[in-house]
Amino acid sequence: MRHLKRALAVLIGVIATGTVGYLLLGFGVLDACYQTVITVTTVGFGEVRPLSPAGKIFTIFLILAGTGTALYALGVVLEAVVEGHLVQHMEERRMSRTIARMRDHVIICGWGRVGRATATHLAATDHEVVVVDRDLSRLEGIVHPCVLGDISDDEVLRSAGIQSAAALVAALDTDADNVYVTLSARALRPDLTIIARARSEESTAKLVRAGADRVVNPQLIGGNRMAAFALQPHVAEFLDVVMHDESLDFRIEQVEVGATSALCGRTIEQSGLAESTGVVILALRPSSSADFFPNPPGDVRLEPTSILIAVGTPAQLDAFRDLVRESRRHDERTT
C-alpha cells in the first residue's frame, strides 16, 4: 500500500506539473489538463493546439518523465488488485473502524485452544471480542474482529482498542509472551482487568508481579475439576452447568454495590433483595476484606464496592442487578 500511495502521488504530481506548464504556454485549464493526460498516457491523440518550440521542448520532457511514471503507477495498481493487497487494505480499514466503535469488549491475545474457548464463552454471553495474533493462518475464517500483528508492539494493542476495552486475556503460547503482554497492557491501561494464562506454577508469581489481576493455569484447573468429579460429581456438575451451559435458565452472577446505590448502609434483610427478586444470595465480599462470606446473614450491612454473588434465572438476575444499582437519588425521590 505504501508503494501504491507513492506511485499515485508521483503520478498526480506529474499531471499537476504538466497542467501548470501548459497553462503557462497559453492553454486553458481543461485543455492543459487534457493535453497532459494524453501525453503521459501516450494514447496517440493530436495536440489540442499547435505547440511553439518551447511547448514542444516541454512536451518532450513531460513524455520522458510522465510515461514511465504512468506505467509504474498502473503496474502497482494492477499488482495490488491481482494479489489482493487492495482488498486486504480495505478490509483492514473496515475492521479498524469496527473496533474503534466498540466499547467494553474483551481483547484475546493468542488464537489457540484457550483463546478459542474463551471467545466462545464470551460470545455466548453477548460480549464483544477482539482477537490478536501474529499468525495469519490462525485468523483465517474467524468471525470476530481481529488484528494481525506482533503483540509485543504497543500499536497492535492500541489497534485492538485497549483504551476502551473492559478486559484483556493473555493466552499466548509461552509464559514469557504472556508476561510481556501483561506488562505492555498494564502500562497502557493501569485500570484494565488482565487475565493471564500460565503453563507452570513458577510463572504465576511473575505474571502477578507483571500486573495480571488473575492468573489461570488450565492444567491445574483441569486436574482440580477431574478430582472434584471423582469425589463430588453432583456438586461439580452443578457448578459446571451453571457457569458454562447456556441452554439452562439459571445463572450465577456477581453485582457490585455502587457508591450511589440506594442499598448502601442497609442490611441484607432491610434491602429485601432475595424476597423482591427471587434470587439466592450465595456469598458476599465486603469492600474492606478480600474474603468471601458464604450465605451472609441478614444483619450484614452493604458497603460501597461490596460484591454480591447470587444465583437465579435471567429475569431474576436482571431484577436483582437493577435493584442493587438503583441510585440513592432515585430512592429519595420515590420516598
N, C-alpha and C positions, 0 to 999 in steps of 0.2 A: 504493500500500500504506500510505503514511502517513495518507492520508485515511480508509482503511478502519479502520486501527487506532484513529485518533482518534474516528471515529464509533461504533465498538463500545465504546470506553472510556466515552464520554459516555452511551451507552445503558445500559451496566451501572451507571454512577453514578446515573442517574435511577431505575433499578429498585431499586438498593440504598437510595436516599433514600426512595422510596415505601414500601418494605418497612419501614424503620425508623419512618416516620411512622405507618403503620397499626399497628405494634406498640405505639407509644405511645398509640394510640387504643383499645387493648384487644384487638386481633386476635391470633390465634395466628400462629406463624411461617409455616406453609403458607398460611393464609388471607390473611395480609398480602402475601405474595409473589404469590399468585394474583390478589388484588384489584388489585395494582399492574400486573400484566401485562395484564389485561383492560381496565384503564383507559387505559394508554398506547397500546394497540393498537386501541382503540375497536371492539372486537368486538360490543358491544351487550348483553352479558350483564348481569344484575342484580347488585346489591350482594350480597356474601357475607352481610352482616348489616346491619341498619339503621344509618344513619350519623347521628351527632349533628351539630349545627350546625358544630362545629369540624371534624368529619370531612368534611362537605360542602365547607367552605371549602378544606380541604387537597386534596380531590379535584379541585376546580376548578383550583387552581394546578398540580396534577400533570398534568391533562389539557392545560393550556396549554403546559407545559414538555415533557411526555413525548411527546405526539402528534407534534410537529414533529421531535423527536429520533429517534423510531422511524421516521418516514417518510424522514428524511435517511439514517439508517443502512441502511434497506432499499434506497434508491436507490444508495448507494455499493456495497453488496454486489452488486446486480444489474449495475451498471456493470463491476465487477471481473470478474464471471463472464462477461458477454456479450462484453466486449472482450478477454478472455483474460489480464488482469493477474494474476488469482489463480493461474491455471495457470502463467504465466510465473514468478511468485514461487516457487511450489512447485518448479518445475524448477531455478531458481537455487539454492534451498536444497539440493536433491538434488545439484546439481553441486558446491556448496561442500563438502558432506560427502565427496563422492568425492575431490576434490582434497586435502582435509585428510588423507585416509588415504594419499595417495601419498608415496612416498619415492624419491629419486634419479631423479626424472623430469627431462625437458628442457622448459624454457619457450621457446616460439617466439613472439616478438613480431612480428606482421605476417603476415597470411594471404594473401600474394601468391604469385607463382610460385616464388620462392626458398623461402618458408616452407612451401609445399605439398610441394615436392621434398624438403626436409629432413625433414618429418614422415613422408613415405612411406618414406624410407630407414630412419629410426629405428623406425617401426612394424614394418618388415620384419625388423628385428633384435631384436624383442621389447622395445623400450624404450618406456616410457610418455611421453606428450607432453601438454602443456597449451598451448593456443593463446590468445593475447591479441590482440585487435584492437578498434578503435574503431568499425568499420563493421559494423552488424548484418547487412546483406545478404551480406557475405562469409562470415559464420559459419553461414548457413542450410544445414542438411543436413550439417554437419560431424560426423564420427564420433568425434573426440577431445574430451575435456573442454575447455571453453573459458570464457574470461572476457571479457565485453563491457565496455569502458571505455577511458578515455584513459590511455595508457601513461605519460604524464607524472605520473600520480598514484601515489604510493608504495603506497597502499592497494590499487590494482589488482595490483601485483606481489605484495603480501602475499596477496591473494586467489588468485593463481596458485600459491601455495605456494613462494615463493622461499626461505624458510628451510630447506626440506627438499629443494630441487632439487639436481640434480647439475650442471646447466649451463643457460645461457641463450643463445639465439640471437637477436640483434637484426637482423631482416630487414625493417625498415620502409622506406617509400617514399623517404625522404630521408636523407642523411647526417647532417643536423642532428638529426633524430629519433633516429637510432641513437646519436649521441654522448650525447644526453640520457638515453636508456635505459641506456646503459653507465654513465654517472655515477651514476644512481639505483641501479642494481643493485649496483654496487661499494660504494656507501655502505651498502646494506642487508646485503650479504653479502661481506665482504672476501675470503673464500676461495672464492667461486663461480667456476667456469670460464665465461668470457664469450667468445662468438664473434660478431663483428660484421660486417655486410656494408658494403662501401664501393663507391660508384659511381665515385669518382675517386681517383687516386693521392694527391692532396693531402689527402684525408680520412683516409688510412691512419694517418699520424702522429698526427693528432688523436684518433682512436679508441684508439690505443695509449696515449696520454697520459691519456685518459679512464678507462682501466682495462681495456680489452679484452685478453684473452690471445692471441687470434688475430684477424686481420682478413682477410676474404676479399673479393676483387674478382671477381665472376662473369665480367665481360667479359674480364679479364686471364687468368683460368684457362681460359676457353673458347678464347681465342686461343692459349694455350700448348698446349692439347690438340690443337687443329687442326694446329698446326705439328708436334707430335710424331707425329700420324698421317701427316702428309705425309713426314716424314723417317724415322721408325722405327715403322711401323704395327704390327708384331707386338709390340714392347715395349709400346707404348701400349695396344694391345688387351688384352694380358695383364694389365696393371695395372688397366685399366678393368673387366675381367671379375672379377678377384679382389676388387676393392673394392666393386663395385656389383651384380654378378649373383648374386642369392640362390639361383638354381637349381643352382649348382655346389657340389661337395662339398669345396672347399678355400677357405681364407681367409687373410688377413694380419691379425694381431692384435698388440697391444702388451701387455706384462705388466710390472708394476713389482716389483722385488725389495724386499720389505718389510724393515723393521729387524729383525724377529724371524724372518726366513726362515732355514731351515737351510742355505741356499746362500751366505749372506753370508760372505765371506772365502775361498771356494773359487774355483778357476779354472773356466773353462767346461769344460775337459777333465775335471776332477775331479767336476763336477756330473753329468755324463752325461746332460744334457738331451736332446741330439739322439738319442743311442743308445737311451735308455729310452722316449722318447715318439714318435720318428719325425719330428719337425718339423725344418725347416731354419731355422737362426738366420740371419736376413738382416743384422741390424745390432744394435749396442749403443750406448746413450747413457749414459755414466757420469754419476753424480751430480755429479762435480767438473768437468764440461765440458758445454758446450752443443752440441758437435759430435757427429755420428753416426760410428760406426766400422763400416763395412760388412764383412761376413764376418769377424767378430772371431776372432783366433787362439785356440787352446786354452789358452794361458798367461795370458790376461786374467782378472783376479780380479773377482768380482762384489761390488759395493759396495751398501750400503743405498740405496734410492730410485733405483738404476740402472734403465734401461728396456731391455727385450729385445723385439725385433721379430722375429716368426717367421711362417712360412707352413706350413700343413698342413691336414689335414681337421678338421672339427669335433671328432671324437673325439680326434685327436692334440693339438689345441689345448687341449681340456679337461684332458687328462692333463698337458700342459705347464704350464698355469695352476695346477693343483693341486700339482704338484711345486715350482714356484717359490714358491708361497705357503705351503708346508708350514712350520710353525713349528719353531723350534730346539728347543723343549722336547719336541715330539713326536719329533724326530730323536734327542734324547738318550735318551728312554725306549726307543726301538727298538734303540739301540746298547748 
